[in-house]
Amino acid sequence: MNPWVAIGALALVGLLIPLGMMAVSSLLRPSVPEKGKTTVYESGEVPTGTTRIRFNIQYYMVALLFLVFDIETVLIFPWTVIYRSAIEGGVGLATVLVPMLVFIAVLVVGLAWAWRNGAVRWVRSPRSSQRRVEQ
């Protein structure tokens, strides 16, 4: 038997079971339309205003920078664990150290670029800007 037939059958069963369950539940569930069911619920509060809220992009920039440097940490930890065993195994210091130094240098250049472009600078309040002008 062709292995692709088994994969196709598994995919078909994987689609049919959830679709079948949704179809059966839509047929068996009670339908009691009420106005309260269709209204927007906001933690017990009456919603006011529109759903379009402007978010400060700075939060996303900080989150992305955090992810980059968090992944850097995840990559540096295994390197530090195998560093000593590689040196003891006879591998040269430059062979072990240079790739990690290049990796860290690329990250430092990226951080400097982000810092220079203001990605890590928070939006200043008008009050603090006014104090700076007065000084």
C-alpha positions in Angstrom: 0.0 0.0 0.0 1.3 3.4 -0.9 2.2 5.5 2.2 0.6 8.6 0.7 -2.8 6.8 0.8 -2.5 6.4 4.5 -1.5 10.0 4.9 -4.5 11.1 2.8 -6.8 8.9 4.8 -5.5 10.3 8.1 -6.0 13.9 6.8 -9.5 13.0 5.6 -10.4 11.6 9.0 -8.8 14.6 10.7 -11.1 16.9 8.7 -14.3 14.8 8.9 -14.3 14.3 12.7 -14.3 18.0 13.6 -16.7 18.9 10.8 -19.0 16.1 11.8 -19.0 17.2 15.4 -19.8 20.8 14.5 -22.7 19.6 12.2 -24.2 17.4 14.9 -23.9 20.1 17.6 -25.5 22.7 15.3 -28.4 20.3 14.8 -28.8 19.3 18.5 -28.3 22.6 20.3 -31.3 24.6 21.4 -31.8 27.9 19.5 -33.2 30.7 21.8 -32.5 34.0 20.1 -32.3 36.9 22.6 -31.0 40.4 22.2 -28.7 39.9 25.2 -26.8 37.1 23.3 -25.9 39.3 20.4 -24.7 42.4 22.4 -21.1 43.1 23.0 -19.8 42.1 26.5 -16.9 44.1 27.9 -16.3 42.7 31.4 -19.7 43.8 32.6 -19.3 47.3 31.4 -21.4 49.0 28.8 -19.1 49.5 25.8 -18.4 53.1 24.7 -16.7 54.5 21.7 -15.4 52.6 18.7 -13.5 49.4 18.5 -10.6 51.1 16.7 -8.0 52.1 19.3 -4.7 53.5 18.3 -1.8 51.6 20.0 1.7 53.0 20.4 4.0 51.1 18.1 6.7 51.4 20.7 5.3 48.5 22.6 5.7 46.2 19.6 9.3 47.5 18.9 10.3 46.7 22.5 8.7 43.3 22.3 10.6 42.5 19.0 13.9 43.6 20.5 13.1 41.5 23.6 12.5 38.5 21.4 15.8 39.0 19.5 17.8 39.3 22.7 15.9 36.5 24.3 16.8 34.2 21.4 20.4 35.4 21.7 20.4 34.2 25.3 19.0 30.8 24.2 21.8 30.5 21.7 24.6 31.6 24.1 23.8 29.2 26.9 24.5 26.0 25.0 27.7 27.6 23.6 28.9 28.3 27.2 28.2 24.7 28.2 30.2 23.2 25.4 33.0 25.8 25.4 35.1 24.2 28.1 34.7 20.7 26.7 35.7 21.9 23.2 38.8 23.5 24.6 39.7 20.4 26.5 39.0 18.3 23.4 41.8 20.0 21.6 39.9 22.5 19.5 41.7 25.9 19.2 40.5 28.9 21.1 39.9 30.9 17.9 37.8 28.2 16.4 35.5 28.2 19.5 35.5 31.9 20.3 35.4 33.7 16.9 31.9 32.5 15.8 30.3 33.6 19.1 32.1 36.9 19.0 30.9 37.5 15.5 27.3 36.6 16.6 27.5 39.0 19.5 29.0 41.7 17.3 26.1 41.5 14.9 23.7 41.8 17.8 25.5 44.8 19.2 25.5 46.5 15.8 21.7 45.8 15.6 21.1 47.2 19.0 23.2 50.3 18.2 21.2 50.8 15.0 17.9 50.4 16.9 19.1 52.8 19.6 20.2 55.3 17.0 16.8 55.2 15.2 14.9 55.6 18.4 13.4 52.1 18.7 14.2 51.9 22.4 13.3 55.5 23.2 9.9 56.0 24.9 7.6 58.7 23.8 8.2 61.7 25.9 5.4 63.6 27.7 4.8 67.2 26.7 5.6 68.2 30.3 9.2 66.7 30.1 9.7 68.2 26.7 8.7 71.6 28.1 11.2 71.3 31.0 14.0 70.6 28.6 13.2 73.7 26.5 13.2 75.9 29.6 16.6 74.6 30.8 
